[in-house]
Amino acid sequence: RDIAQGPDELANVSLLRAGLLGSTPNDPSVAITLDALEFYHQIRRRQSGFSVQAMCKMLCAVHNVTYSPHFRIQLSNTFDVYLDLLRHVCLLVNQALGRDGADWHLLNACPPCSYRVEDETPLIPAQLQAMDRNMFLKHINGAGHTDERVFHSDYHILPSQVDRFKDDVRQRPGKAMASKNGIKTTIKEAPLYGNDETLCTENWAAANAISEETVKVFEQTGGFVCACRHGFVQTFVEMRKGGELAKYGLATLEKSLKVFQEDQCVGSDIACSFMATVHNSSLSEDAHNKRLTMALNAFHGHAHGRLCQLKWHPMYLPGVGLEDLETCERLFSASNAIARLIRHASYFHYLQFIDLHFQQWEDDKYLKLTNFMYNNYKQALSIINEYIPEVEAFKSAHGYIDEDFISWHDEEFTYLANSGKEPPEDALKVAYRWESMTTVKWLEYTPSSLALSGTLSAAEGSEVKALEAERCSTLRKLELAMNVVEDIERRLGLNERWTHEHPAYQEAAAYINNQGFIRVVERLEGLVVARLFELAKANLMGDKSYKMRKHIPKAITRQSVAVDTALDKYNLLAPMQNPLHPHLEYRDVAGYGMLADFELLKQSRHDITEKSWSIPANRLVASKYFKIVRAREGIQHLNIEICRMHTWVQDEDRQLKNAYQHLSSTQPELATELLSLFHVRSRVNNIHRAHLDTIYEFPGFTGVSRPGVKLGHMEVHDPSTTVNPSMPEESVIIEVLEAEQDMEVGNDDQANDEVLRLGEFLESTQI
């Protein structure tokens, strides 16, 4: 095929005019059609694991050409240039639309979160986000080192910005880590889990630890992502040569506080301890002034202690609604598909592939935005309609009011907060009982008993010096023991010394026995936490290696054996407790969805069975009450977000059409791109309009069934002039909506993959 080339015209300019793109900048001998490049671009966006090599082999098969490795290099280079051209065109389009600001993507990518309208009720929290790390976005150290190109992404927070926080929060003094050669070195950078050594914090730290070998092999050991509750990616941080350090979370929060300002709520699987990290960092004042709050992810919150749940779980946090804050887990389930392609890629391609995946992820999320609202509204109304009659019937039968459920929550929190620490008086009694037990034979004597004239020191001849030395040593031990005992007696206010028969002595002995029972229950708790961790991993198996697929079910099986052993110890001590504790079987423990039951078992030295909040029936109804409260909040959130979305749909179509008309005479090429974008977005926006109309018809809908006016734009739009381009027939939209609701699992790749993984996991873990 001959391509005409004008005088002084670059070869690729001539090729582009003919719909081709050369594989080299100058004098290309191989050119690829733009249609083929766009075809691979769309495949790559929707199937992130489809490599350049696979595409090249497919093209060779179609054209009956024998595959050669240099074909892959030519296609890869050409595809990089093609993507660069698309980014430059996108930049020009954004400039024409006024969307080229430094943080425009963060502020406007998700219309329900950020497209505020006039006269709307302020939301508190103003925006719900989630942040977490993904350990599968690894990159081999030194891979592709000859590629020195730099890739710029709207999502990426540069390593230089992250490293500003590497010394922001120091590890607590005295904390050290032993290396393989036995030399202990102080950890320089604080872990993400902060300085709060709660049990749940230690569990998360152990579950997400990174080995020294992993750090040596990989330059990037994972990625740290923040996304809004609707799934739109806000920031991405590459984790370099280390585990989940505090600097990644702090850099993410700094960006969020700078861009989104006040009243942000961020979900994290270690929110309880990371909030303490924030308070001890340079972000403390800014976070306080802008009223930053944090919450546990709903699922990960089940692996935290009950006290932690009462303070941080979204079900108990005002304003959070029914949001589970597990957005990142869904994102990672999809992004793991690119792991095998980026591991050995150059750093340029590492960021390019991740950016491309996030772009398509956001396009998919935008398409499903109103469907997300539809399902959430339906869920909230279902909870309200189902639970309100049950809660009202319970209140009428027992004489309770709504304030009682709130007071139960507060009482339980206060009780657990106070009982979690051993009272100083109990600690003194334990110490006194120990000292009196170990020194009881000495307490039968007085210092005068060991005087030179006493019977114990009477000796003659050559043994006098040895006996004198023994007497002096024994006297010093007696005086020391008596000083300790007398000091404890003074602090306890005792008027008489305990004996084995003394009631207080017996009470202290029983308390010490109870401490052993608490340790057994804590061991059982730890095993269940590990089980929940493995269940979380199993849910994200995806395209993990065969080794990992086999490791997770085996780990759960090993935990089952350990649980049986811990249960034997528990059942041995349970009948000795006062009050008595129930006998537990494995099926009872395996059914625990939360750790609240373990927390109640620990408090065995206080009888709390008469407390209203400890009665199972009351706890069940209280949980339903809080779900009703959150469901009502969720509806309030959705009413505002629906109005924002409807306003955005109308304004975007109008903006794109006006921009096209404005540039059609002066910049026809750019106007053509705007027209193409207009047709794509209007097609999707028409689907949103259909979803919104369906939501407006809900019997329980309480919002405004019309678009509003963007905040700061006082122009009132005439509904008769509403832009509704190429609106498909109503029957077509109804078919789309019904297909979304009734699609079988076998016809949905993502759902089919999730069900397949779940079935494989359950089959592998049968005991």
Summary of the structure (lengths in Angstrom):
residues: 767
radius of gyration: 33.5
end to end distance: 66.5
largest distance: 125.8
contacts: 2236
relative contact order: 0.09
helix: 62%
strand: 7%
